[in-house]
Amino acid sequence: MADVAASDFRHPRRYVRLDTILRLRWLAALGQLAAIFIVLQGLEFDVPVIPCVAIVGLSALLNLALQMAFNPMQRLEPAYAAALLALNIVELAGLLFFTGGLQNPFSFLFLAPVLISATALPIRLTIALGALAVACASVLVFFHLPLPWDSEEPLVLPPIYLFGVWLSIVLAIGVTSLYAFQVTEESRKLSDALAATELVLAREQHLTQLDGLAAAAAHELGTPLSTIFLISRELERASLDNGQFAGDIKTLREQVQRCRDILAKITQLSATGAPFDRMPLSTLIEETVAPHRDFGVTIKVRIAVAGTREPVGTRNPAILYGVGNILENAVDFARAAVEVNAWWNTETVEIVISDDGPGFAPDILKRIGEPYLSRRRSADEAQGGHRGLGLGVFIARTLLERTGAKVSFTNRIFPDHGAVVQIAWPRSRFETGDIVAEPAS
């Protein structure tokens, strides 16, 4: 019931396709050419055409060179993707230098490369691109050619307004990039956690199916082994007078009997664990509690006597893993005892797992069950000084909710202390054991 390994899902490397960057660069080049044409021909303003077209042309030549030299579908290392985005910032700064600096309304396009980096590249590269964009904007405050405008009524903006434009660019880069990074990071974490959930469920289902395969193999092998056993026994009786073969035939019969005994044990073990066997609620609780009884923590199981018959459900790997993981956490944090209480009626089946540990911290209680959130106490973390992933609780909660359960996390009421996890199913869902797949969001 252990958590998924941290190295499997923490901080995966990010790659952006070259084709994605090139499409953005081509879009920028076409937009820049269109803007130059409109200002020059449509508005008839004086634009330094040669340097502006030269910058756009060099950008287009670089795009062509990259398309011919590399496969556009290949994924770039984060550093190379950041270098191309940095080149976009420098090219935009060059165009703005010839067209009015921050007086040009297109100066806010500094935000675009940084925002793309925030959603696709590591945070350190995003910070570097943001610093480059702010530096270019700061230089353009003091060094730029006049804004293309009507020569008879030139536009002159006051310094305080230009400072406001510069400040708004800086704030937009910082705030929107931070927001985009947080949203993307949360989405990535949720996606990774759901992938881990699917892997755990697939593993549990695979282990459950092995029991069924073992039972089927034992059944199929039983008939030929019985035939071999009977023939070997007859041969042993017939060869009593022939000492040369009697010992070998006796050994053969004993080994065949041993094989039959092994298959009988496999059949017995699989009889209560086949994929479609039914198991009462008390059996489910005992199966999840048994592996945790010898860890120095007393586990008290209380099953309330009800007027209706005990609910019997399928041996569902999702329920077994989910309840087992929550119980494991309770044992880890408990000081001396863990209580597992169960009750049912005609409509509801409920399991409550509580411990006498420190309970959930107030800041954790509101977010418990989210991926990558944990305060597990372990020797490794005590030495390393870092917090665990907490994927186990997320996986357990997700799997249980897919079986129709409602999982809630609370603390015991003062003066008692400890965590309380309540798992409640509609009785019909518990007994059918259906799993509802939810799309990852």
N, C-alpha and C positions, 0 to 999 in steps of 0.2 A: 504493500500500500504506500510505498515511498513516493515522494514527489518526483516529477520528471526532472532529469538532470539540468542544472542551471546552464551548463555549457551548450546544451542543445538548442536553447531558445533565447538566450540573453544576447542582446546587441549583435544581431546578424549583420554581416557586411552588406552594404547597399551598392547597387550598381544601376546606372542609367544607360539605356541604349544610345549608341552614337546617332542613330536615326532620329531619336527624339530631340537631341540637341540640334542636329542639322535642320530639322523642320522649323524649330524656333528661330534659328539664325536666318533661314531663308525668309520666313515671315517678317522678321525684323528688317531685312534688306529691302524687300518689296515695299514695306510700309514707309521706310525712309526715302526710297526713290519716289514714291507717290507723294509724300509730303513736300519734297523738293520741287517736283513738277507743279503741284497745286500752288505753292507760294510764288514760284517763278512765273508761271503762265496764267494761272487763274487770278491771283491777287496782284500780280505784276510788281512784286517787291524785289529789291536788289538782294540777290542771294549769291554768296561766293560758291558758284556751281562747281568749279574745278576741284577744290579741296574736298568738298562734300561728296561728290561723285567718286573721287579717288578713294575715299575711306570706304564707301559702300562697295566699290569695285573690288578692293582688296579683301573685304569680308566675303564677297561672292567667290573670288578665286580660292580663298582658303576652304570654303565649303566644297567646291568642286574637287580640290586636291584631296580632302579627307574622304569624299565619296569614292574617288578612284583608288586611293591607297589602302583603304580599309573596308571591311564588310560593314555596311550601315547597321546590320542587325546585331553586331557584337556589343557586349556590355562593357562600358568604360569603367576603369578604376575611378573611385571617387575623386582622386587628385586630378586626373585628366578632365573629368567632367567639370570640376571647379575651375580649371584653367580656361576652358572654353567659355564658361559663364563670366569669368573675369575679363576675358577678351571682349565680350559683349559690352561690359561696363566701360572699358577703355574706349571702344569704338563710339559708344554713345557720348562719352565725355568729349571726344574729338569733334563730333558733329555739333554738339552744343557750344563748343568753343567758337566755332565759326558762325553760330546762329543765335547769339544773345546770351549764352550762359543760362543762369537760373531764371532769367526773364522769359525764356522759351517755355511755353506750357508743357512741352514734351519732356521737361526735366524730371517729371515724376516717373518716367520709365526706368529710372535707376532702381526702382523697387522690384521690377520684374525678375531680373536674374537672382536677386537675393531671395525672393519668395520661392522661386523654383528650387533653389538650393535648400531652403528650409524644409521642403516637402520630400526631398529625395537624397540629400547628402548628409554626412555627419555634422554635428553641431559646430565642431571646430572650424570646418571649412565654411560653414554658413557665417560664422562670426568674422572670418577673414574676408569674405566677399562683402559683408556689410561694412566692414572698416574701409575697404577699398572704395565702395560707393560713396560713403560719407567723405572720404578724402578727396575724391574727384569733385563732388558737389562743393566742398569747401574751397577748392582751388578755383572753380568757376565763378565763385562770388567776386573774386578780385581780378581774374584774368579771362577775358572773353571779348570777342568782337561785338559790335552793336547788333541789336535785334533787327532782322529784316522788317522794315516798316515804311510807311509813306514818308518820303524824303521831305515833303513840305510840312508835315506835322509829326515829327519824330516822337516816339514814345519814350518817356523818361520816367522810370519808376524810382521812388524814394528808397534810400538805403534800409529804412526800417521795414519796408515791404519785402525787399530782397532777403533780409534776415528772417522774416517770417516764413518765406518760401523755403529757405535753407532748413530752418527748424522743423517745418512740417515734413520735409523729405526725410530728415533724420529720424523723427518720431515714427513716421510711417514705416520706414525700414525696420526699426526696432520692434514696434508693437505688432505689426502684421506678420513679420517673420517669426516672432516668438509664438504668436497664436497659431500660425500654420504648423510650426514645428510640434507644438503640444498636441494639436489635433491629429497630426500624422503619426506621432509617437504612440498616442493612445490607441489609434486604430491598428497600428502594427502589433502592439502588445496583445490586443484583443484577438487579432488574427492568429498570432503565434500560440496563444493560450487555447484557442478553439482547436487549432491543429493538434496540440498536445492532448486535448480531450479526446479527439477522434482516435489518436494513436493508442491511448490507454484503453478506450472502449474496444477497439479492434483486438488488442492484446488479450483483454479479459474474455472476449467472445471466443478468441482462438483457443485459449486455455480450456474454456468450458467445452468447446467442441472436441478437444482431445479426449475427454472422458467418453464421449459418445463413440468416437472412433475406436477407443480401447475396448469398449463393450462389444462393438460390432466385430472387431478382430477376434476377441475371445470366443464369441459365438461361432464365427466361421471356422476357427481352428479347432474348436472342440470336437467336431464330428470326425475329421481325419485322425486326430490324436486318439480318440476312442477306438477307432478301427485298428490303429497300430498297436494300441495297448492289448486289445483282445487277441490279435494275431501273435504278438510276442508272448502272451501268456500260454497260448496253445502250443507254440513252439517250445517254450520252456518245459511244459509237461511232456512233450514228445521226445525231448532230448535229455531226459533224466539219466538215461543209460549211457549217454555220450558226454563224458566229462570235458571233451575238448571244446564243445560249443555251449555247454550249459551255463558256464560263468558269464560268457559274453551276452547270451540271450537274457539272463537275469539282469545284467547291468542295463541292457536296452530297455527292459520293462520298467525298471526303477526310474530311469531318466524320463521315459514317457510319462510315468505317473507324476514325476516332479513338474513336468511341463503342464499337466492338467491342473495341478494344485496352484501353480502360478496364475494360470488363466482364470481359475475360480476366484482368486483374490482380486484380480483386475476387475472381474465382473462384479464382485461385491463392492469394491470401492466406487465403481462407476454407477452402481444402481441408484445412489442418492444424488448423483451429480450430472446426469444426462441433461442435454440442453433443454428438454421439454418436461422434465420432472417437476412435480409440484413440491413446494416446501412450506410448512406453516410458518407464521411469524416468529414463533419461539425458536424454531430451527434456524431461521435466518439470523436472529440475534446471536444465538450460540455459535454459529459458524464465524461471525465477524468478531465475537468477543474472544474465542479460544486462542488465537495467536498472540493475544496481548495480556494473558493472565500471569505470566512469569517475569514481569518487569518491575517488581517491587511496589506496584500500585494495586490496591484492592478494587476489583470491579464488581459492583453489586447490580444484579439484574432483577428487576421487579416487573412482573407481567400481571396486570390487573385482570381479575376474573370478571367477565362480562356475561350478560344474559344471552348474547348471541354466540354462535360458533366462532372458533378462532379463524381469522382470515388465512387463506392458503393461496399463495401466488406462485408464479413460475420462478425458477432459479435464475434470476435476472442479473447478469454481470454488472450492469450499471448500478443497481441497488446495492449489491455486495461491495463494490468498490467504493461507492459514495459513503455508505454508512461506515465501512471499515476505515476510510481515511479520516472521517470526522472523529471516530473513536480513537484512532491513533494519535491525533492532535490532542485530544483530551488527556490521554495517558501521558503524553510528553510534558504537558503543562501542569498536570495534577501534582499536589503535594503528597497525598496519601490515598485518596479514593476517587473513583469515578462511578457514577450511577447511570444505569441504562434502564429507563422506565418505558413501558409500552402499554397501550390500551387501545380498544377499538369499540365501535358500535356498528350499527347497520349502515352507516354512511361514511365513516372516517376510520382511518388507521393512523396511529401516531406513535412515533418513537422520540423520546427526549433523552439526550445525552448531556450530562452535566459533570463538572469536576470541581475540586476545591482549590484550584490554582488561583493565580492573580486576576483572572478574568480578562476581558477585552479592554484595552485602553480606550478612552472616550473618542479620540481622533480616529482610531482604527475601527471602532464599532460601526460608524456610519458608512464605512467603505469596505467592510469585511466581505470577502468573496470576490473582490475584483482581482484580475490577474496581476502578478508581480507585487503583491502586497503581503508582507509577513513580518512577524517579529518572533520567529522561532528561535528558541534558545538552543544553541549547539556549541560544541567545543571549537569547531572550525570557525564559526562566526565570532565567537568570543575572542579568538586569536586574530582573525582578520578584520574585525571591526566593521563588518558590513551586514546588511539585512538580506534575508533569503528572498527567493522568488515568490513563494506563496502560491505557486501554481496548483498545489494539491487541493487546497480549499476551493479554488475556482473550478477545478475539474470535478471535484465531488459535487459541488452545488449544481453545476451544469448538467451532469449526468442524472442527478436525482430529479431536477426540474424537468428533464426530458421524459421521465417516467410518470410525470403528473404530480410530483411532490412539491410542497411549498416549504422552503427552508428559511428559518429565521434564527438570528443570532442575538442573544441578550446576555446580561449578567444577572447573577443572583441578587436578590434584594438585601440591602444592608440590614443586619450586621453580617449576614452570610457573604461569602466571597466565592468567586469562581464563574466560569463561563457556562452558558446553557445554549444548546443547539436543539431546536425543535424541528422535526421532520414529519409532515402530515400529508397523507395521500387521500384522495377520494377512494373509498373501498373498492369500487368497481375498477379503477385504474390499477390499484395495487394487485388485485387478483388476476387481471389480464396481463399485466406486465408489459404493455405496449410502450415502445420508445418513439417519441415524436422528434424527428430531425428538424433542427432550426437552422436557417441559413446564417452564415457568418456575416456580421455587420461591421 
